Amino acid sequence: MQAWPEHQWAYHPGLLAGRNGVAVLSRWTPSAVRMGFGSQAFDHEGRYLEIDVEPPDMAPLTVGSLYLPKGGRPEDGPSFAAKQRRKLRFMASFRRYLTTARRTALRQGREFLVMGDFNIAHTTDDLANPGANRRYPGFMPDERDWFGTLLTPRTLTDVVRALHPGVKGPYTWWRWGGQAWDRGTGWRIDYQLASPGLAAAAVAAGTDREASYEARMSDHSPVVVDYAW
């Protein structure tokens, strides 16, 4: 807060120091802050935070910040299947909540935005090497199908894809090490999903990719969307 005196922030920490945790930084003081989404199994992990803001001369807005579990990796061995099942349980539970939250916002005359790390590349345009990753977590058919159920013209729009149809990327995540960063072989797993009115106001979107590998602070780069709202 001291670094941005003109802003307000809300933070939902994870159970373990340095793991998980989500936050929202806003120019407007939130009128409400909700931590978690009512899941006894997952809320203690700091994976979802939601705020209401009332910007002057704009429609009121509900914003959710998400960190969806990564799931397992084939190299995890026997624990791979268990981790992946846990990811799918989170997805099923969160989808039910997301439908409720979006409808609640609509009834209240609010626009709705959920953003963050979904740990899923939705289509073949959302990663550099789809053929090599079709059975890899983050691009598995059940994950991609789930993501597709979130998107319709009347519910939520993938804002970046709407402004960049039919192109590869823009990627938001690259593995540490190797040549993925230099070669541009990334994944698009971070999103802004907006309700129809807010999505229609999006005028520019992309990834704020760092100038060099050495300048990176994370294996992710920020997704930036400008709304003429």
C-alpha positions as semicolon CSV with decimal commas, in nm:
position;residue;x (nm);y (nm);z (nm)
1;M;0,000;0,000;0,000
2;Q;0,287;0,239;0,070
3;A;0,418;0,189;-0,283
4;W;0,086;0,296;-0,440
5;P;-0,072;0,553;-0,204
6;E;-0,345;0,642;-0,455
7;H;-0,459;0,279;-0,489
8;Q;-0,636;0,020;-0,277
9;W;-0,557;-0,349;-0,264
10;A;-0,702;-0,673;-0,135
11;Y;-0,504;-0,993;-0,080
12;H;-0,600;-1,352;-0,006
13;P;-0,285;-1,539;0,104
14;G;-0,226;-1,907;0,054
15;L;-0,187;-2,166;0,328
16;L;0,187;-2,205;0,272
17;A;0,424;-1,907;0,261
18;G;0,540;-1,841;-0,093
19;R;0,272;-2,064;-0,248
20;N;-0,055;-1,957;-0,407
21;G;-0,222;-1,634;-0,301
22;V;-0,423;-1,390;-0,514
23;A;-0,468;-1,012;-0,503
24;V;-0,643;-0,719;-0,668
25;L;-0,498;-0,366;-0,688
26;S;-0,758;-0,098;-0,766
27;R;-0,782;0,277;-0,812
28;W;-1,113;0,263;-0,624
29;T;-1,172;0,144;-0,270
30;P;-1,365;-0,184;-0,284
31;S;-1,719;-0,169;-0,151
32;A;-1,698;-0,543;-0,075
33;V;-1,425;-0,807;-0,056
34;R;-1,494;-1,182;-0,071
35;M;-1,218;-1,437;-0,014
36;G;-1,264;-1,783;-0,160
37;F;-1,571;-1,923;-0,331
38;G;-1,730;-2,128;-0,056
39;S;-1,517;-2,441;-0,100
40;Q;-1,401;-2,614;0,217
41;A;-1,153;-2,813;0,010
42;F;-0,982;-2,518;-0,159
43;D;-1,055;-2,181;0,002
44;H;-0,770;-2,210;0,253
45;E;-0,523;-2,228;-0,038
46;G;-0,573;-1,865;-0,142
47;R;-0,691;-1,935;-0,497
48;Y;-0,977;-1,688;-0,544
49;L;-1,053;-1,333;-0,435
50;E;-1,345;-1,116;-0,547
51;I;-1,415;-0,746;-0,499
52;D;-1,688;-0,499;-0,589
53;V;-1,590;-0,149;-0,701
54;E;-1,803;0,152;-0,785
55;P;-1,600;0,365;-1,032
56;P;-1,736;0,719;-1,072
57;D;-1,919;0,779;-1,402
58;M;-1,890;0,409;-1,491
59;A;-2,094;0,095;-1,440
60;P;-2,027;-0,083;-1,110
61;L;-1,797;-0,381;-1,145
62;T;-1,722;-0,713;-0,978
63;V;-1,365;-0,840;-1,028
64;G;-1,240;-1,190;-0,947
65;S;-0,874;-1,292;-0,925
66;L;-0,807;-1,663;-0,982
67;Y;-0,518;-1,905;-0,948
68;L;-0,644;-2,240;-1,075
69;P;-0,440;-2,546;-0,970
70;K;-0,176;-2,654;-1,215
71;G;-0,254;-3,022;-1,170
72;G;-0,007;-3,304;-1,211
73;R;0,281;-3,368;-1,445
74;P;0,363;-3,702;-1,607
75;E;0,704;-3,689;-1,437
76;D;0,528;-3,682;-1,097
77;G;0,486;-4,057;-1,126
78;P;0,216;-4,220;-0,910
79;S;0,089;-3,884;-0,781
80;F;0,015;-3,755;-1,131
81;A;-0,338;-3,894;-1,155
82;A;-0,432;-3,779;-0,804
83;K;-0,313;-3,423;-0,870
84;Q;-0,502;-3,411;-1,196
85;R;-0,823;-3,538;-1,035
86;R;-0,789;-3,267;-0,773
87;K;-0,756;-3,003;-1,043
88;L;-1,074;-3,131;-1,209
89;R;-1,260;-3,120;-0,876
90;F;-1,158;-2,758;-0,834
91;M;-1,271;-2,677;-1,188
92;A;-1,615;-2,833;-1,137
93;S;-1,670;-2,652;-0,808
94;F;-1,543;-2,320;-0,936
95;R;-1,757;-2,333;-1,249
96;R;-2,071;-2,363;-1,037
97;Y;-1,963;-2,066;-0,829
98;L;-1,870;-1,861;-1,135
99;T;-2,218;-1,907;-1,281
100;T;-2,373;-1,788;-0,954
101;A;-2,137;-1,491;-0,919
102;R;-2,190;-1,378;-1,278
103;R;-2,569;-1,399;-1,245
104;T;-2,559;-1,213;-0,914
105;A;-2,359;-0,933;-1,074
106;L;-2,607;-0,917;-1,363
107;R;-2,904;-0,887;-1,127
108;Q;-2,727;-0,603;-0,946
109;G;-2,653;-0,416;-1,268
110;R;-2,281;-0,486;-1,241
111;E;-2,032;-0,589;-1,507
112;F;-1,825;-0,895;-1,419
113;L;-1,457;-0,978;-1,482
114;V;-1,260;-1,283;-1,375
115;M;-0,890;-1,285;-1,449
116;G;-0,575;-1,468;-1,356
117;D;-0,386;-1,791;-1,409
118;F;-0,626;-2,057;-1,537
119;N;-0,343;-2,305;-1,611
120;I;-0,525;-2,413;-1,929
121;A;-0,447;-2,336;-2,292
122;H;-0,794;-2,336;-2,447
123;T;-0,723;-2,382;-2,819
124;T;-0,440;-2,481;-3,050
125;D;-0,368;-2,110;-3,095
126;D;-0,293;-2,081;-2,724
127;L;0,037;-2,268;-2,720
128;A;0,329;-2,296;-2,957
129;N;0,341;-2,676;-2,986
130;P;-0,011;-2,820;-2,952
131;G;0,076;-3,151;-3,116
132;A;0,344;-3,232;-2,859
133;N;0,122;-3,139;-2,563
134;R;-0,215;-3,296;-2,638
135;R;-0,185;-3,531;-2,340
136;Y;-0,005;-3,287;-2,114
137;P;-0,182;-3,111;-1,822
138;G;-0,297;-2,767;-1,925
139;F;-0,396;-2,887;-2,272
140;M;-0,586;-3,206;-2,201
141;P;-0,928;-3,249;-2,367
142;D;-1,132;-3,240;-2,045
143;E;-0,959;-2,919;-1,933
144;R;-1,013;-2,750;-2,269
145;D;-1,376;-2,860;-2,282
146;W;-1,434;-2,717;-1,935
147;F;-1,286;-2,384;-2,037
148;G;-1,509;-2,374;-2,342
149;T;-1,819;-2,409;-2,125
150;L;-1,737;-2,075;-1,961
151;L;-1,756;-1,879;-2,285
152;T;-2,067;-1,771;-2,473
153;P;-2,173;-1,432;-2,614
154;R;-2,427;-1,396;-2,331
155;T;-2,203;-1,502;-2,041
156;L;-1,825;-1,443;-2,061
157;T;-1,584;-1,346;-2,339
158;D;-1,214;-1,423;-2,365
159;V;-1,125;-1,059;-2,423
160;V;-0,773;-1,106;-2,557
161;R;-0,878;-1,374;-2,805
162;A;-1,172;-1,160;-2,919
163;L;-0,927;-0,884;-3,012
164;H;-0,671;-1,127;-3,159
165;P;-0,875;-1,391;-3,345
166;G;-0,704;-1,669;-3,534
167;V;-0,346;-1,588;-3,432
168;K;-0,094;-1,774;-3,218
169;G;-0,075;-1,629;-2,869
170;P;-0,015;-1,375;-2,737
171;Y;0,156;-1,611;-2,492
172;T;0,172;-1,538;-2,119
173;W;0,390;-1,821;-1,981
174;W;0,727;-1,971;-2,075
175;R;0,918;-2,244;-1,895
176;W;1,224;-2,145;-1,700
177;G;1,547;-2,265;-1,853
178;G;1,604;-2,401;-2,199
179;Q;1,524;-2,190;-2,503
180;A;1,147;-2,147;-2,465
181;W;1,168;-1,773;-2,396
182;D;1,411;-1,695;-2,677
183;R;1,226;-1,913;-2,925
184;G;0,886;-1,781;-2,825
185;T;0,751;-2,130;-2,753
186;G;0,507;-2,027;-2,483
187;W;0,155;-2,092;-2,363
188;R;-0,141;-1,859;-2,316
189;I;-0,282;-1,968;-1,981
190;D;-0,362;-1,630;-1,822
191;Y;-0,692;-1,467;-1,918
192;Q;-0,940;-1,188;-1,868
193;L;-1,296;-1,319;-1,908
194;A;-1,550;-1,037;-1,915
195;S;-1,928;-1,001;-1,917
196;P;-2,076;-0,881;-2,249
197;G;-2,094;-0,508;-2,173
198;L;-1,738;-0,490;-2,043
199;A;-1,601;-0,712;-2,318
200;A;-1,754;-0,485;-2,582
201;A;-1,561;-0,193;-2,432
202;A;-1,219;-0,360;-2,475
203;V;-1,010;-0,166;-2,729
204;A;-0,660;-0,314;-2,687
205;A;-0,517;-0,626;-2,528
206;G;-0,196;-0,823;-2,515
207;T;0,092;-0,946;-2,301
208;D;0,342;-0,710;-2,140
209;R;0,638;-0,934;-2,222
210;E;0,966;-0,836;-2,062
211;A;1,248;-0,707;-2,281
212;S;1,478;-1,000;-2,205
213;Y;1,499;-1,334;-2,025
214;E;1,718;-1,172;-1,758
215;A;1,453;-0,905;-1,686
216;R;1,189;-1,163;-1,594
217;M;1,057;-1,173;-1,238
218;S;0,824;-1,467;-1,305
219;D;0,762;-1,742;-1,557
220;H;0,443;-1,546;-1,641
221;S;0,408;-1,205;-1,806
222;P;0,113;-0,973;-1,734
223;V;-0,201;-0,968;-1,947
224;V;-0,298;-0,604;-2,012
225;V;-0,640;-0,494;-2,146
226;D;-0,754;-0,137;-2,210
227;Y;-1,128;-0,074;-2,175
228;A;-1,294;0,240;-2,317
229;W;-1,553;0,219;-2,046
